[in-house]
């Protein structure tokens, strides 16, 4: 993450592009959205692991309990839905940000 921030800032300074400076964060946002959507193809979606860290931390008993919840169809489908929504919303946000930069950035003649 830090590498992307440094790379984006450096590219903005080198290019001198205000447009690029405004949209550089959209690349990370869209990438996270794509990772969320891509994780739906795996055994468990990304949000399963992210939420597990908040709920169970590093407690082995709570991790085992959380992992066991995956056997309930309503739980697994809810986490797949949440992951899909996060992915869609993050990609939409990135597109809206780029769209606003295109619309509201003064065009040079």
GIVEN-V141200 format. One record per residue. RES is the residue in one small letter. PSI is psi in degrees with one decimal (* if undefined). OMEGA is omega in whole degrees, 0 to 359 (NA if undefined). D_CENTER is the distance of its C-alpha to the mean C-alpha in Angstrom with 2 decimals. Layout:
# GIVEN-V141200
res:RES psi:PSI omega:OMEGA d_center:D_CENTER
res:RES psi:PSI omega:OMEGA d_center:D_CENTER
This chain:
# GIVEN-V141200
res:x psi:-46.2 omega:179 d_center:11.74
res:x psi:-38.0 omega:178 d_center:15.21
res:x psi:-42.4 omega:178 d_center:16.30
res:x psi:-40.2 omega:179 d_center:13.81
res:x psi:-43.9 omega:180 d_center:14.96
res:x psi:-44.6 omega:180 d_center:18.52
res:x psi:-44.3 omega:180 d_center:18.37
res:x psi:-42.1 omega:179 d_center:16.99
res:x psi:-43.8 omega:178 d_center:19.60
res:x psi:-43.1 omega:179 d_center:22.27
res:x psi:-37.5 omega:178 d_center:21.69
res:x psi:-42.3 omega:180 d_center:21.90
res:x psi:-41.5 omega:181 d_center:25.12
res:x psi:-45.4 omega:183 d_center:26.64
res:x psi:-27.1 omega:182 d_center:26.02
res:x psi:13.8 omega:184 d_center:26.96
res:x psi:120.2 omega:176 d_center:24.80
res:x psi:-38.1 omega:179 d_center:23.77
res:x psi:-48.8 omega:180 d_center:21.63
res:x psi:-38.7 omega:178 d_center:19.62
res:x psi:-35.4 omega:181 d_center:19.39
res:x psi:-32.3 omega:186 d_center:17.95
res:x psi:-3.9 omega:186 d_center:15.29
res:x psi:-35.2 omega:179 d_center:14.31
res:x psi:-21.4 omega:179 d_center:11.27
res:x psi:-26.7 omega:178 d_center:10.15
res:x psi:-43.8 omega:178 d_center:9.91
res:x psi:-39.6 omega:179 d_center:7.24
res:x psi:-47.9 omega:180 d_center:5.26
res:x psi:-38.8 omega:179 d_center:6.45
res:x psi:-43.8 omega:178 d_center:6.12
res:x psi:-40.7 omega:177 d_center:2.62
res:x psi:-42.4 omega:179 d_center:4.04
res:x psi:-37.8 omega:177 d_center:7.02
res:x psi:-41.9 omega:177 d_center:6.68
res:x psi:-49.4 omega:181 d_center:6.35
res:x psi:-39.1 omega:178 d_center:9.18
res:x psi:-32.7 omega:181 d_center:10.94
res:x psi:-17.1 omega:177 d_center:11.20
res:x psi:-19.2 omega:178 d_center:13.24
res:x psi:-15.1 omega:181 d_center:15.87
res:x psi:-177.6 omega:180 d_center:16.41
res:x psi:-41.5 omega:178 d_center:18.68
res:x psi:139.3 omega:182 d_center:16.17
res:x psi:162.9 omega:183 d_center:12.54
res:x psi:-40.6 omega:183 d_center:9.84
res:x psi:-25.9 omega:175 d_center:10.27
res:x psi:-45.8 omega:183 d_center:13.92
res:x psi:-38.2 omega:180 d_center:13.65
res:x psi:-47.3 omega:180 d_center:11.51
res:x psi:-37.1 omega:179 d_center:13.91
res:x psi:-38.8 omega:180 d_center:16.79
res:x psi:-39.2 omega:179 d_center:16.47
res:x psi:-38.3 omega:184 d_center:16.88
res:x psi:-44.5 omega:188 d_center:19.61
res:x psi:-21.3 omega:183 d_center:21.53
res:x psi:-132.4 omega:179 d_center:20.88
res:x psi:15.2 omega:180 d_center:23.18
res:x psi:112.3 omega:183 d_center:25.92
res:x psi:-37.0 omega:180 d_center:26.96
res:x psi:-42.8 omega:179 d_center:28.58
res:x psi:-34.4 omega:177 d_center:25.59
res:x psi:-43.3 omega:179 d_center:23.33
res:x psi:-42.6 omega:177 d_center:25.99
res:x psi:-47.4 omega:181 d_center:26.18
res:x psi:-45.3 omega:179 d_center:22.42
res:x psi:-36.0 omega:179 d_center:22.56
res:x psi:-26.1 omega:179 d_center:25.63
res:x psi:-22.1 omega:182 d_center:23.95
res:x psi:-22.5 omega:181 d_center:22.21
res:x psi:-17.7 omega:179 d_center:25.71
res:x psi:120.5 omega:183 d_center:25.76
res:x psi:-36.8 omega:181 d_center:24.70
res:x psi:-34.4 omega:179 d_center:23.63
res:x psi:-49.2 omega:183 d_center:21.31
res:x psi:-39.5 omega:180 d_center:19.68
res:x psi:-33.8 omega:178 d_center:19.40
res:x psi:-42.4 omega:179 d_center:17.96
res:x psi:-34.2 omega:175 d_center:15.10
res:x psi:-41.1 omega:178 d_center:14.56
res:x psi:-47.2 omega:180 d_center:14.67
res:x psi:-42.8 omega:180 d_center:12.23
res:x psi:-42.5 omega:179 d_center:9.64
res:x psi:-42.9 omega:180 d_center:10.67
res:x psi:-43.0 omega:177 d_center:10.55
res:x psi:-44.5 omega:180 d_center:7.02
res:x psi:-47.8 omega:181 d_center:6.28
res:x psi:-45.6 omega:183 d_center:9.22
res:x psi:-40.4 omega:179 d_center:8.81
res:x psi:-40.6 omega:177 d_center:5.74
res:x psi:-42.8 omega:178 d_center:7.90
res:x psi:-41.9 omega:179 d_center:10.89
res:x psi:-43.1 omega:179 d_center:10.19
res:x psi:-42.7 omega:180 d_center:9.98
res:x psi:-39.7 omega:179 d_center:13.10
res:x psi:-41.7 omega:180 d_center:14.84
res:x psi:-43.8 omega:178 d_center:14.52
res:x psi:-41.8 omega:178 d_center:16.02
res:x psi:-44.4 omega:177 d_center:18.53
res:x psi:-39.8 omega:179 d_center:19.63
res:x psi:-38.8 omega:179 d_center:20.14
res:x psi:-39.0 omega:184 d_center:22.23
res:x psi:-45.0 omega:190 d_center:24.19
res:x psi:-8.9 omega:178 d_center:24.94
res:x psi:124.6 omega:180 d_center:25.34
res:x psi:133.7 omega:179 d_center:29.11
res:x psi:133.0 omega:177 d_center:30.25
res:x psi:143.2 omega:184 d_center:32.72
res:x psi:* omega:NA d_center:35.87
